[in-house]
Structures are given as structure tokens and as C-alpha cells.
Amino acid sequence: MESLFKILLSVVTFIACVYSSRVFGLGVWSIAFIAFSFVLVLSIFMPMLTQVARLIAKFMSVMATLAFVLLMLAATVGGSFSMSESNEFFAFGLVLIALLGSGFFFIKDSDENSTVQAREKE
């Protein structure tokens, strides 16, 4: 299940970053989030990256939430709420990233030592 979340989060992040780069221009955060999505995919095949990938997914979720809140705040400037179509699509991508990344807050970190100790007790 965790691998599915990683793949979905990576795909959504990649699509959102490519779209935002085409609309707003390439930026540091777009490059960083694309790199984060590649680390998430790599962690499926390299188990030693699992803990790092979980932290990255949590970070991505928090940053996407903050970006969404700031985007909504910017849309209210001028006394009325208005967003362009490109910002609406970008907001939808941020919500998906935040929702998919927030699932990693509920995944328990398994400690290999406690698993080995539990097997020894049996």
C-alpha cells in the first residue's frame, strides 16, 4: 500500500511541477519537488531510502498545504475571490499532493530491532 502511495504522489507531483513550470516558469521548488518524486520512486526499489522517502512525503504534504493556503489568500486580494484557470489547476494539484502526502503521517515507522527482538521471544 505504501508503494502505491509513493507512485501516486510521485506522478501527481511530477505532473503538477511540469504544468507549473510551463505556466509560471521553471523554479527552484519545481526542480526540488521533481527530485523528491524521483527519490520516492527510488525508495520502492531501494529499501534503505524508505525512511528518507517518508520524511520527504511528509515535507511535501506540509509544503503543498502551505502553498495552497497562500494561493487562496492571494486569490482574495482586491476584495473578491478570483482565480485564473491555470491557478485552479495548480490548486487542484496542490490539494492532491497534500492529501496523498498526508497519508504518510499515519504509516508507522517499523524498527528492525524490535522486530528481531519479537522473533527471538517466540
ABEGO torsion letter per residue (X at the ends): XAAAAAAAAAAAAAAAAAAAAAAAEBBAAAAAAAAAAAAAAAAAABAAAAAAAAAAAAAAAAAAAAAAAAAAAAAABGGBBBBBAAAAAAAAAAAAAAAAAAAAAABBBBBAAAAAAAAAAX
